[in-house]
Amino acid sequence: MIRQLDDCLLHGFARLGSQHRDSLAALAATLGGSPLEQPVAEAVSAIGRSEFLTRHFVSLAAARAAVQGAQHDALIAQLGEVFGVSTAEVEDPPAHSVGGSAALLSSAEQWLMEIALAGFNQLDEDAVSPFVATLEHLQANSELTGVAALLTGFVNELLMYMPAERHPQLPIYRWADLWTAAMVRTQQLPGELPYQEVSGTLTPFGLSVNSHANFVSANLYGLLDTGETKQTVRVPLASYKVDVVAGPEVWDLFGDVGEPILKALAGNKTLTFEHGELAANGNLLLKTKPKVSRKSDPFAAAEFLTALPSASPLFRHPVHIDHVVHLDGAAELPLAVERLAVDTEFDEKEIKQAPEMIALMRFDQGGWRVQPLCVRTDQGIIISGGGIADARKTLKSKTLAILRERSSKLLRA
Amino acid sequence: MNRTVKKVPFVELLNGRIQGVVSSGSDIQRVYVSFIEAGTGNYSCCTNNNRPCGGLRGSACKHIQSMIDEAVLQFGADTVTKYLGVELGEDVKRPAAEILGKLHGSEQKESPGIVFSRFLNYLRYCELDAKPGAVLEMDWFVS
C-alpha cells in the first residue's frame, strides 16, 4: 500500500494514470472501518476529479503515517518479546494552537502539495528553491524547531538532486517518508511533554550523532540513577549549523553541557547533575553543567537497563526506534555502520569479537540493525564518542571564526 | 578530504549556478565573488567592490576552479556534475579542470551583491536557536 502511494508521489498527482487511480481506490478500501476511512475516501475521489486541496493530501499523508506507526508498534512488541522488557506508552501532549505560525505552516503544507502534484520525478530547482524563503521563517521560530529541522534536511536533499530527471535513481521511499512526516507536522504545534525535575548520577553508554548540512543532534544514552530509581535515558543536544562545521567541531555549538559529557566519555567516568528535566519520552534535559565524577562501569550499569518509552503516536515510525540493549557477544544482526561517525572509535573486527556490548537496536533498510554504543575489547571498554575530546585538541582553527573574518572582508567595500 | 574554508569560505548550488566566495591567493584582505552557470558555462568573478578579476582572460580563472573543487568536496562529484549537466569519465583526478574543459561559456557582468548576501544569509544559521527539548526526528539523517 505504501509503495502504491509512493508511486503516485513519484509520478505526480496532477498526472496520474488509470493504474494509479485504481491503486488509490484500493488504498481507500484497505482503510475501511478505520478513523481514516472517510477522509481518505474523500481525498481519493476528489483527486480523481482533479480537485487538489491541501486537506486531501494531509489525509493521504496521515494514512501513510498510520501504516508506519503500526509497523513501529509491531517492531516494539517484537523487541519486548526478545528482550523481555515492556515499553511505556507516551501520549501525545495536547497540541498548541498554531497561532501566529498558522500562515507559515500552511505555506509549507501548500508547497508539499505542489511537489506532490508535480511528482518527484519531474522536480526541478524552480519547484523547490522558492520554498527556501518560507523555510527561513520557519527556522527563525524556535517553537517550530522540530518541523523546521526536518524540512531543512528534506529541502537540502531535494536541491542536491535537481534537476531530478538527471538522476536515474531517486530515493523515493525516503523522500515519501520525509514528505509524509513534514505534511503531518504542519498540522499542529507539538505540545510540551510532561516532565519531572531530577538530580542524580548518569552512567554514559555512548553517543549517537545525526546531522544534515544545517542541523546536528547528538544523543547521549546512559543510565540515570536518582538514588531511588534507575532507568535508561537519552540526553539530547541539538543545534543549527552550517555545512562546513562538522565532526568534532559541532561540540562548539552545544554550550556548557558538551564539554563535561566529552570528558566523561573520554575518561569512562560518570556524570552528576542537579535540576535536570526528565521528560515522558525518556529525554533528560540538563539545565546546569554536569560534573565529571567517578570511574564508570557501563556494563554493570547495563544490568539495570529499562526500555525507553516509545515515541508518542505522532512520531511513531520504524526509523525512530532506538532501543538500548545489552548483548552477550557479537550480534548476529548486521551492524548499523552507516550510523557510526566517520572517525568512529570502533573497529568492525573488534566489534565482531567482542564478548559483550551495549547497543541501540535500529530498524533500517527493511531489517534490524545493531548500532554499538559501548564495546568490551581486549584493550578495555571502547565507548562511542570517547575519541571526540582528543580530536578536538588537534583542531587547528575555528571554522566559524574564519567564515566571520572572511565575510568582514566583503563588508569592507 | 575536507573542505578548505580559508580558501573558499562559501560555495552553494543555487538557481542553476555554482556560486561562492573565494579568498585571494595573494592578498589576505581581498575576497572574490564567483559563479559558473549550468548548461551555458557562463561565469563571473570579481572582487566585492565589483572590480573584475585579473585572472579572467577569455576563460574561467583559478578562483572559479577552486570554487568548483570545493563544491565537489562539499557535495560530491556526482551531484556537481549532474547539476552542471556535464558528464565526466571514471576516476577523475582533477574534476574542476575537467568540468571547465567541457563548459564553454563567456564572462558575465553581474553585481557581486547577490552572492554576498547569500553568504551572509548562510551565516545566519549560526545565530538560529533550536528549542531545548523539542522532539526531533534527526534519525532520518545519517551522516
Interface residues (C-beta under 8 A of the other chain):
Chain A: E125 S129 E136 Q139 A140 S142 E143 T145 G146 A149 L150 G153 L159 M160 Y161 M162 R166 H167 R174 D177 L178 A181 P190 E192 L193 Y195 N210 S211 H212 N214 F215 V216 S217 P236 A238 S239 Y240 K241 V242 D243 V244 A246 E277 A279 N281 N283 L285 A311 S312 F315 H317 V319 H320 D322 E338 R339 S397 T399 L400 I402 L403 R404 R406 S407 K409 L410 R412 A413
Chain B: R3 V5 K6 P9 F10 L13 L14 N15 G16 V21 S23 Q29 R30 V31 V33 N48 N49 Q74 F75 T79 K82 Y83 G85 F116 F119 L120 N121 Y122 L123 R124 Y125 C126 L128 D129 A130 K131 P132 G133 A134 V135 L136 E137 M138 D139 W140 F141 V142 S143
